[in-house]
Amino acid sequence: QVQLVESGGGLVQVGGSLRLSCEASGIVSIIVAMGWYRQAPGNERELVATITSGDVANYADSVKGRFTISRTNAKNTVYLQMNSLKTEDTAVYYCNAVFRIGGIRYDGWGQGTQVTVSS
């Protein structure tokens, strides 16, 4: 019902910036929140930032003040602006969309985009 396509990952030096984008297609009107998660080798997937359909944002403590999540007015694209990147930000970043059908919550995931921060 919802498909997600990410872009914008890559290689950057410590202190640099990257912007990730995630475009949702399908029945976007049923999306209640979108966000970004990341997974580094050997680690579990962790929340980075989320934003609700009412534009309420939430961030992991580790990225507060450095990352900003935003959405387009059409609410079908979510961005993650990442500044002051650190080596520990290196991970595969996954776009997530939460949507409801018949009152049941579903999670959709993108394919992931690699972010590598070099020192």
DONUTI-392146 format. One record per residue: x, y, z of N, C-alpha, C in turn; residue number from 1. Coordinates in Angstrom, 2 decimals. Each point is the difference from the previous one (the first is absolute). Layout:
{n_px=X n_py=Y n_pz=Z ca_px=X ca_py=Y ca_pz=Z c_px=X c_py=Y c_pz=Z i=NUM}
...
***
This chain:
{n_px=0.81 n_py=-1.20 n_pz=0.00 ca_px=-0.81 ca_py=1.20 ca_pz=0.00 c_px=0.85 c_py=1.26 c_pz=0.00 i=1}
{n_px=1.19 n_py=-0.08 n_pz=0.58 ca_px=0.92 ca_py=1.13 ca_pz=0.03 c_px=1.39 c_py=-0.50 c_pz=-0.39 i=2}
{n_px=0.61 n_py=0.68 n_pz=-0.93 ca_px=1.37 ca_py=-0.34 ca_pz=-0.41 c_px=0.90 c_py=1.18 c_pz=0.34 i=3}
{n_px=1.23 n_py=-0.31 n_pz=0.39 ca_px=0.95 ca_py=1.03 ca_pz=0.42 c_px=1.30 c_py=-0.14 c_pz=-0.78 i=4}
{n_px=0.49 n_py=1.11 n_pz=-0.51 ca_px=1.26 ca_py=0.01 ca_pz=-0.75 c_px=0.91 c_py=1.06 c_pz=0.60 i=5}
{n_px=1.17 n_py=-0.43 n_pz=0.46 ca_px=0.95 ca_py=0.90 ca_pz=0.64 c_px=1.08 c_py=0.43 c_pz=-0.98 i=6}
{n_px=0.59 n_py=1.14 n_pz=0.31 ca_px=1.17 ca_py=0.47 ca_pz=-0.75 c_px=0.79 c_py=0.95 c_pz=0.88 i=7}
{n_px=1.25 n_py=0.24 n_pz=-0.40 ca_px=0.80 ca_py=1.02 ca_pz=0.67 c_px=1.12 c_py=-0.50 c_pz=0.87 i=8}
{n_px=0.17 n_py=-1.29 n_pz=0.15 ca_px=1.11 ca_py=-0.49 ca_pz=0.81 c_px=1.32 c_py=0.19 c_pz=-0.71 i=9}
{n_px=1.08 n_py=-0.31 n_pz=0.71 ca_px=1.32 ca_py=0.12 ca_pz=-0.61 c_px=1.10 c_py=0.06 c_pz=1.02 i=10}
{n_px=1.16 n_py=0.43 n_pz=-0.48 ca_px=1.19 ca_py=0.09 ca_pz=0.84 c_px=0.29 c_py=1.47 c_pz=0.29 i=11}
{n_px=0.24 n_py=0.31 n_pz=1.27 ca_px=0.26 ca_py=1.38 ca_pz=0.40 c_px=1.03 c_py=-0.03 c_pz=1.13 i=12}
{n_px=0.74 n_py=1.08 n_pz=0.14 ca_px=0.98 ca_py=0.09 ca_pz=1.07 c_px=-0.65 c_py=0.47 c_pz=1.29 i=13}
{n_px=0.68 n_py=-0.27 n_pz=1.11 ca_px=-0.48 ca_py=0.47 ca_pz=1.29 c_px=-0.24 c_py=1.50 c_pz=-0.04 i=14}
{n_px=-1.15 n_py=0.41 n_pz=0.54 ca_px=-0.37 ca_py=1.40 ca_pz=0.00 c_px=-0.79 c_py=0.43 c_pz=-1.21 i=15}
{n_px=-0.10 n_py=-0.87 n_pz=-0.98 ca_px=-0.73 ca_py=0.32 ca_pz=-1.22 c_px=-1.50 c_py=-0.18 c_pz=0.14 i=16}
{n_px=-0.68 n_py=0.18 n_pz=-1.13 ca_px=-1.47 ca_py=-0.07 ca_pz=-0.02 c_px=-0.48 c_py=-0.87 c_pz=-1.14 i=17}
{n_px=-1.15 n_py=-0.59 n_pz=0.20 ca_px=-0.71 ca_py=-0.75 ca_pz=-1.04 c_px=-1.49 c_py=0.21 c_pz=0.21 i=18}
{n_px=-0.75 n_py=-0.12 n_pz=-1.10 ca_px=-1.45 ca_py=0.05 ca_pz=0.11 c_px=-0.57 c_py=-1.25 c_pz=-0.64 i=19}
{n_px=-0.79 n_py=-0.73 n_pz=0.78 ca_px=-0.69 ca_py=-1.18 ca_pz=-0.50 c_px=-1.44 c_py=0.38 c_pz=-0.38 i=20}
{n_px=-0.48 n_py=-0.64 n_pz=-1.04 ca_px=-1.39 ca_py=0.21 ca_pz=-0.43 c_px=-0.70 c_py=-1.35 c_pz=-0.10 i=21}
{n_px=-1.28 n_py=0.02 n_pz=0.26 ca_px=-0.81 ca_py=-1.21 ca_pz=-0.11 c_px=-1.36 c_py=0.39 c_pz=-0.57 i=22}
{n_px=-0.29 n_py=-0.52 n_pz=-1.17 ca_px=-1.28 ca_py=0.31 ca_pz=-0.64 c_px=-0.94 c_py=-1.20 c_pz=0.15 i=23}
{n_px=-1.18 n_py=0.30 n_pz=0.48 ca_px=-1.03 ca_py=-1.03 ca_pz=0.14 c_px=-0.95 c_py=0.06 c_pz=-1.19 i=24}
{n_px=-0.42 n_py=-1.16 n_pz=-0.44 ca_px=-1.00 ca_py=-0.09 ca_pz=-1.06 c_px=-1.03 c_py=-1.04 c_pz=0.40 i=25}
{n_px=-1.08 n_py=0.01 n_pz=-0.72 ca_px=-1.11 ca_py=-0.88 ca_pz=0.36 c_px=-1.07 c_py=0.81 c_pz=0.70 i=26}
{n_px=-0.62 n_py=-0.58 n_pz=1.00 ca_px=-1.09 ca_py=0.69 ca_pz=0.69 c_px=0.61 c_py=0.82 c_pz=1.14 i=27}
{n_px=0.60 n_py=1.13 n_pz=-0.33 ca_px=0.74 ca_py=0.80 ca_pz=0.99 c_px=-0.93 c_py=0.62 c_pz=1.03 i=28}
{n_px=-1.29 n_py=0.10 n_pz=-0.31 ca_px=-0.93 ca_py=0.61 ca_pz=0.94 c_px=-0.17 c_py=-0.82 c_pz=1.27 i=29}
{n_px=0.40 n_py=-1.26 n_pz=-0.02 ca_px=-0.16 ca_py=-0.83 ca_pz=1.20 c_px=1.25 c_py=0.02 c_pz=0.90 i=30}
{n_px=1.02 n_py=0.76 n_pz=-0.41 ca_px=1.22 ca_py=0.09 ca_pz=0.81 c_px=-0.24 c_py=0.92 c_pz=1.20 i=31}
{n_px=0.34 n_py=-0.47 n_pz=1.19 ca_px=-0.18 ca_py=0.81 ca_pz=1.20 c_px=1.33 c_py=0.55 c_pz=0.52 i=32}
{n_px=1.09 n_py=-0.61 n_pz=-0.40 ca_px=1.31 ca_py=0.49 ca_pz=0.43 c_px=1.06 c_py=-0.58 c_pz=-0.94 i=33}
{n_px=1.09 n_py=0.72 n_pz=-0.13 ca_px=1.15 ca_py=-0.49 ca_pz=-0.75 c_px=1.25 c_py=0.26 c_pz=0.82 i=34}
{n_px=1.04 n_py=-0.72 n_pz=-0.31 ca_px=1.22 ca_py=0.20 ca_pz=0.77 c_px=1.18 c_py=-0.70 c_pz=-0.59 i=35}
{n_px=1.10 n_py=0.09 n_pz=0.71 ca_px=1.26 ca_py=-0.61 ca_pz=-0.39 c_px=0.53 c_py=-0.84 c_pz=1.15 i=36}
{n_px=0.47 n_py=-1.17 n_pz=-0.36 ca_px=0.68 ca_py=-0.89 ca_pz=0.92 c_px=1.36 c_py=-0.31 c_pz=-0.60 i=37}
{n_px=0.91 n_py=-0.50 n_pz=0.81 ca_px=1.30 ca_py=-0.39 ca_pz=-0.53 c_px=0.50 c_py=-1.27 c_pz=0.67 i=38}
{n_px=0.87 n_py=-0.68 n_pz=-0.72 ca_px=0.57 ca_py=-1.24 ca_pz=0.51 c_px=1.46 c_py=-0.07 c_pz=-0.40 i=39}
{n_px=0.85 n_py=-0.02 n_pz=1.01 ca_px=1.43 ca_py=-0.16 ca_pz=-0.21 c_px=0.36 c_py=-1.49 c_pz=0.12 i=40}
{n_px=1.10 n_py=-0.42 n_pz=-0.61 ca_px=0.40 ca_py=-1.42 ca_pz=0.09 c_px=0.09 c_py=-0.47 c_pz=1.44 i=41}
{n_px=-0.64 n_py=-1.12 n_pz=0.28 ca_px=0.04 ca_py=-0.57 ca_pz=1.33 c_px=-0.98 c_py=0.60 c_pz=0.99 i=42}
{n_px=-0.72 n_py=1.02 n_pz=-0.45 ca_px=-0.95 ca_py=0.68 ca_pz=0.88 c_px=-1.43 c_py=-0.24 c_pz=-0.44 i=43}
{n_px=-0.94 n_py=0.25 n_pz=0.91 ca_px=-1.40 ca_py=-0.07 ca_pz=-0.35 c_px=-0.42 c_py=1.29 c_pz=-0.70 i=44}
{n_px=-1.08 n_py=-0.09 n_pz=-0.74 ca_px=-0.54 ca_py=1.19 ca_pz=-0.64 c_px=-0.51 c_py=0.94 c_pz=1.08 i=45}
{n_px=0.33 n_py=1.29 n_pz=-0.14 ca_px=-0.41 ca_py=0.98 ca_pz=1.01 c_px=-0.68 c_py=1.20 c_pz=-0.64 i=46}
{n_px=-0.87 n_py=0.60 n_pz=0.79 ca_px=-0.70 ca_py=1.20 ca_pz=-0.46 c_px=0.96 c_py=1.17 c_pz=-0.09 i=47}
{n_px=-0.14 n_py=0.77 n_pz=-1.07 ca_px=0.77 ca_py=1.23 ca_pz=-0.16 c_px=-0.92 c_py=1.20 c_pz=0.21 i=48}
{n_px=-1.08 n_py=0.04 n_pz=-0.77 ca_px=-0.94 ca_py=1.11 ca_pz=0.09 c_px=-1.31 c_py=-0.40 c_pz=-0.63 i=49}
{n_px=-1.08 n_py=0.55 n_pz=0.52 ca_px=-1.33 ca_py=-0.22 ca_pz=-0.58 c_px=-0.75 c_py=1.31 c_pz=-0.07 i=50}
{n_px=-0.99 n_py=0.03 n_pz=-0.86 ca_px=-0.85 ca_py=1.18 ca_pz=-0.11 c_px=-1.41 c_py=-0.48 c_pz=-0.30 i=51}
{n_px=-0.97 n_py=0.55 n_pz=0.74 ca_px=-1.37 ca_py=-0.43 ca_pz=-0.17 c_px=-0.68 c_py=0.78 c_pz=-1.13 i=52}
{n_px=-1.22 n_py=-0.42 n_pz=-0.32 ca_px=-0.76 ca_py=0.71 ca_pz=-1.01 c_px=-0.33 c_py=1.42 c_pz=0.46 i=53}
{n_px=0.07 n_py=0.23 n_pz=1.31 ca_px=-0.20 ca_py=1.34 ca_pz=0.54 c_px=1.30 c_py=0.77 c_pz=0.16 i=54}
{n_px=1.09 n_py=-0.54 n_pz=-0.60 ca_px=1.31 ca_py=0.64 ca_pz=0.00 c_px=0.65 c_py=0.09 c_pz=1.37 i=55}
{n_px=-0.32 n_py=-0.94 n_pz=0.87 ca_px=0.70 ca_py=-0.08 ca_pz=1.29 c_px=1.21 c_py=-0.91 c_pz=-0.19 i=56}
{n_px=1.17 n_py=0.55 n_pz=0.29 ca_px=1.26 ca_py=-0.73 ca_pz=-0.21 c_px=0.53 c_py=-0.57 c_pz=1.31 i=57}
{n_px=0.70 n_py=-1.12 n_pz=-0.13 ca_px=0.61 ca_py=-0.66 ca_pz=1.15 c_px=1.38 c_py=-0.47 c_pz=-0.44 i=58}
{n_px=0.99 n_py=0.15 n_pz=0.88 ca_px=1.38 ca_py=-0.34 ca_pz=-0.36 c_px=0.63 c_py=-0.89 c_pz=1.06 i=59}
{n_px=0.90 n_py=-0.84 n_pz=-0.45 ca_px=0.86 ca_py=-0.72 ca_pz=0.93 c_px=0.94 c_py=1.00 c_pz=0.66 i=60}
{n_px=0.34 n_py=-0.25 n_pz=1.25 ca_px=0.88 ca_py=0.93 ca_pz=0.71 c_px=1.33 c_py=0.19 c_pz=-0.73 i=61}
{n_px=0.46 n_py=-1.04 n_pz=-0.63 ca_px=1.32 ca_py=0.04 ca_pz=-0.64 c_px=0.05 c_py=0.93 c_pz=-1.21 i=62}
{n_px=-1.15 n_py=0.40 n_pz=-0.53 ca_px=0.00 ca_py=0.85 ca_pz=-1.20 c_px=-0.64 c_py=1.36 c_pz=0.24 i=63}
{n_px=-0.55 n_py=0.21 n_pz=1.18 ca_px=-0.64 ca_py=1.29 ca_pz=0.29 c_px=0.98 c_py=1.14 c_pz=-0.19 i=64}
{n_px=-0.48 n_py=1.04 n_pz=-0.67 ca_px=0.84 ca_py=1.16 ca_pz=-0.24 c_px=0.86 c_py=-0.12 c_pz=-1.24 i=65}
{n_px=0.08 n_py=-1.20 n_pz=-0.57 ca_px=0.82 ca_py=-0.21 ca_pz=-1.21 c_px=-0.85 c_py=-0.39 c_pz=-1.20 i=66}
{n_px=-1.05 n_py=-0.76 n_pz=0.22 ca_px=-0.86 ca_py=-0.50 ca_pz=-1.08 c_px=-1.35 c_py=0.71 c_pz=0.06 i=67}
{n_px=-0.59 n_py=0.20 n_pz=-1.17 ca_px=-1.34 ca_py=0.60 ca_pz=-0.08 c_px=-0.84 c_py=-0.82 c_pz=-0.97 i=68}
{n_px=-1.17 n_py=-0.40 n_pz=0.46 ca_px=-0.94 ca_py=-0.73 ca_pz=-0.85 c_px=-1.09 c_py=0.97 c_pz=-0.46 i=69}
{n_px=-0.43 n_py=-0.14 n_pz=-1.24 ca_px=-1.05 ca_py=0.87 ca_pz=-0.53 c_px=-0.78 c_py=-0.75 c_pz=-1.06 i=70}
{n_px=-1.17 n_py=0.56 n_pz=-0.36 ca_px=-0.84 ca_py=-0.62 ca_pz=-1.02 c_px=-0.46 c_py=1.08 c_pz=-0.98 i=71}
{n_px=-0.32 n_py=-0.41 n_pz=-1.21 ca_px=-0.58 ca_py=0.92 ca_pz=-0.96 c_px=-1.46 c_py=0.27 c_pz=0.38 i=72}
{n_px=-0.54 n_py=1.08 n_pz=-0.54 ca_px=-1.41 ca_py=0.33 ca_pz=0.27 c_px=-0.92 c_py=-1.12 c_pz=-0.47 i=73}
{n_px=0.36 n_py=-0.67 n_pz=-1.06 ca_px=-0.80 ca_py=-1.12 ca_pz=-0.48 c_px=0.15 c_py=-1.22 c_pz=0.91 i=74}
{n_px=0.99 n_py=0.07 n_pz=0.88 ca_px=0.24 ca_py=-1.03 ca_pz=1.02 c_px=0.31 c_py=-1.36 c_pz=-0.60 i=75}
{n_px=0.53 n_py=-0.01 n_pz=-1.21 ca_px=0.37 ca_py=-1.28 ca_pz=-0.56 c_px=1.51 c_py=-0.16 c_pz=-0.10 i=76}
{n_px=0.75 n_py=1.01 n_pz=0.43 ca_px=1.46 ca_py=-0.08 ca_pz=0.01 c_px=0.51 c_py=0.48 c_pz=1.35 i=77}
{n_px=0.90 n_py=-0.76 n_pz=0.56 ca_px=0.61 ca_py=0.38 ca_pz=1.27 c_px=1.50 c_py=0.14 c_pz=-0.21 i=78}
{n_px=0.58 n_py=0.98 n_pz=0.66 ca_px=1.42 ca_py=0.28 ca_pz=-0.11 c_px=0.67 c_py=-0.15 c_pz=1.36 i=79}
{n_px=1.27 n_py=-0.33 n_pz=-0.05 ca_px=0.82 ca_py=0.01 ca_pz=1.20 c_px=1.26 c_py=0.78 c_pz=-0.31 i=80}
{n_px=0.09 n_py=1.21 n_pz=0.53 ca_px=1.19 ca_py=0.81 ca_pz=-0.15 c_px=0.95 c_py=-0.35 c_pz=1.13 i=81}
{n_px=1.18 n_py=-0.47 n_pz=-0.37 ca_px=0.98 ca_py=-0.45 ca_pz=0.99 c_px=1.22 c_py=0.91 c_pz=-0.05 i=82}
{n_px=0.24 n_py=0.72 n_pz=1.07 ca_px=1.14 ca_py=0.89 ca_pz=0.11 c_px=0.95 c_py=-0.48 c_pz=1.08 i=83}
{n_px=1.21 n_py=0.53 n_pz=-0.02 ca_px=1.01 ca_py=-0.35 ca_pz=1.01 c_px=0.11 c_py=-1.51 c_pz=0.18 i=84}
{n_px=0.12 n_py=-0.68 n_pz=-1.12 ca_px=0.01 ca_py=-1.46 ca_pz=0.04 c_px=1.22 c_py=-0.54 c_pz=0.73 i=85}
{n_px=-0.22 n_py=-1.11 n_pz=0.69 ca_px=1.05 ca_py=-0.67 ca_pz=0.76 c_px=0.19 c_py=-1.42 c_pz=-0.55 i=86}
{n_px=1.14 n_py=-0.59 n_pz=0.31 ca_px=0.25 ca_py=-1.36 ca_pz=-0.50 c_px=-1.07 c_py=-0.97 c_pz=0.51 i=87}
{n_px=-0.50 n_py=0.26 n_pz=1.19 ca_px=-1.03 ca_py=-0.89 ca_pz=0.56 c_px=-1.35 c_py=0.12 c_pz=-0.68 i=88}
{n_px=-0.14 n_py=0.94 n_pz=-0.91 ca_px=-1.23 ca_py=0.11 ca_pz=-0.80 c_px=0.04 c_py=-0.96 c_pz=-1.20 i=89}
{n_px=1.13 n_py=-0.64 n_pz=-0.22 ca_px=0.11 ca_py=-0.94 ca_pz=-1.11 c_px=-0.96 c_py=-1.16 c_pz=0.20 i=90}
{n_px=-0.85 n_py=-0.24 n_pz=-1.00 ca_px=-1.01 ca_py=-1.05 ca_pz=0.08 c_px=-0.78 c_py=-0.05 c_pz=-1.31 i=91}
{n_px=-0.82 n_py=-1.02 n_pz=-0.11 ca_px=-1.02 ca_py=-0.01 ca_pz=-1.05 c_px=-1.23 c_py=0.69 c_pz=0.57 i=92}
{n_px=-0.49 n_py=1.00 n_pz=-0.71 ca_px=-1.16 ca_py=0.76 ca_pz=0.45 c_px=-1.23 c_py=-0.48 c_pz=-0.76 i=93}
{n_px=-1.05 n_py=-0.27 n_pz=0.77 ca_px=-1.24 ca_py=-0.52 ca_pz=-0.57 c_px=-1.14 c_py=0.99 c_pz=0.23 i=94}
{n_px=-0.75 n_py=0.24 n_pz=-1.04 ca_px=-1.21 ca_py=0.80 ca_pz=0.10 c_px=-1.14 c_py=-0.89 c_pz=0.49 i=95}
{n_px=-0.82 n_py=0.57 n_pz=0.85 ca_px=-1.14 ca_py=-0.74 ca_pz=0.56 c_px=-1.26 c_py=0.83 c_pz=-0.16 i=96}
{n_px=-1.10 n_py=-0.68 n_pz=-0.28 ca_px=-1.31 ca_py=0.65 ca_pz=-0.03 c_px=-0.96 c_py=-0.85 c_pz=0.82 i=97}
{n_px=-0.73 n_py=0.66 n_pz=0.87 ca_px=-1.03 ca_py=-0.67 ca_pz=0.78 c_px=-1.34 c_py=0.36 c_pz=-0.62 i=98}
{n_px=-0.79 n_py=-1.00 n_pz=-0.32 ca_px=-1.31 ca_py=0.27 ca_pz=-0.57 c_px=-1.04 c_py=-0.94 c_pz=0.60 i=99}
{n_px=-1.22 n_py=0.41 n_pz=-0.12 ca_px=-1.10 ca_py=-0.77 ca_pz=0.59 c_px=-1.02 c_py=-0.38 c_pz=-1.06 i=100}
{n_px=-0.43 n_py=-1.24 n_pz=0.06 ca_px=-1.07 ca_py=-0.50 ca_pz=-0.86 c_px=-1.00 c_py=-0.71 c_pz=0.89 i=101}
{n_px=-1.23 n_py=0.50 n_pz=0.01 ca_px=-1.00 ca_py=-0.63 ca_pz=0.85 c_px=0.36 c_py=0.03 c_pz=1.47 i=102}
{n_px=0.74 n_py=1.05 n_pz=0.41 ca_px=0.38 ca_py=0.14 ca_pz=1.39 c_px=1.22 c_py=-0.82 c_pz=0.40 i=103}
{n_px=0.56 n_py=-0.76 n_pz=-0.92 ca_px=1.18 ca_py=-0.82 ca_pz=0.31 c_px=1.24 c_py=0.73 c_pz=-0.48 i=104}
{n_px=1.01 n_py=0.02 n_pz=0.86 ca_px=1.25 ca_py=0.68 ca_pz=-0.34 c_px=0.91 c_py=-0.92 c_pz=-0.82 i=105}
{n_px=0.58 n_py=0.61 n_pz=-1.03 ca_px=0.99 ca_py=-0.69 ca_pz=-0.82 c_px=1.24 c_py=0.88 c_pz=-0.11 i=106}
{n_px=1.15 n_py=-0.64 n_pz=-0.18 ca_px=1.25 ca_py=0.72 ca_pz=-0.23 c_px=0.54 c_py=-0.36 c_pz=-1.37 i=107}
{n_px=0.36 n_py=1.03 n_pz=-0.76 ca_px=0.65 ca_py=-0.21 ca_pz=-1.28 c_px=1.44 c_py=0.46 c_pz=0.09 i=108}
{n_px=0.88 n_py=-0.66 n_pz=-0.76 ca_px=1.43 ca_py=0.32 ca_pz=0.06 c_px=0.57 c_py=0.19 c_pz=-1.41 i=109}
{n_px=0.93 n_py=0.93 n_pz=-0.08 ca_px=0.76 ca_py=0.14 ca_pz=-1.23 c_px=1.11 c_py=-1.03 c_pz=-0.06 i=110}
{n_px=0.76 n_py=0.07 n_pz=-1.09 ca_px=1.04 ca_py=-1.01 ca_pz=-0.21 c_px=1.28 c_py=0.31 c_pz=0.75 i=111}
{n_px=0.12 n_py=1.22 n_pz=0.50 ca_px=1.19 ca_py=0.40 ca_pz=0.75 c_px=1.00 c_py=0.72 c_pz=-0.86 i=112}
{n_px=0.69 n_py=0.95 n_pz=0.59 ca_px=1.05 ca_py=0.74 ca_pz=-0.69 c_px=1.20 c_py=0.12 c_pz=0.94 i=113}
{n_px=1.18 n_py=-0.25 n_pz=-0.54 ca_px=1.20 ca_py=-0.02 ca_pz=0.83 c_px=0.52 c_py=1.41 c_pz=0.24 i=114}
{n_px=0.30 n_py=0.30 n_pz=1.25 ca_px=0.67 ca_py=1.24 ca_pz=0.38 c_px=1.31 c_py=-0.39 c_pz=0.68 i=115}
{n_px=1.11 n_py=0.49 n_pz=-0.54 ca_px=1.31 ca_py=-0.29 ca_pz=0.56 c_px=0.69 c_py=1.31 c_pz=0.32 i=116}
{n_px=0.41 n_py=0.14 n_pz=1.25 ca_px=0.69 ca_py=1.20 ca_pz=0.45 c_px=1.45 c_py=-0.38 c_pz=0.31 i=117}
{n_px=0.93 n_py=0.60 n_pz=-0.72 ca_px=1.41 ca_py=-0.34 ca_pz=0.17 c_px=0.74 c_py=1.06 c_pz=0.81 i=118}
{n_px=1.01 n_py=-0.44 n_pz=0.73 ca_px=0.75 ca_py=0.93 ca_pz=0.85 c_px=1.24 c_py=0.53 c_pz=-0.67 i=119}
***
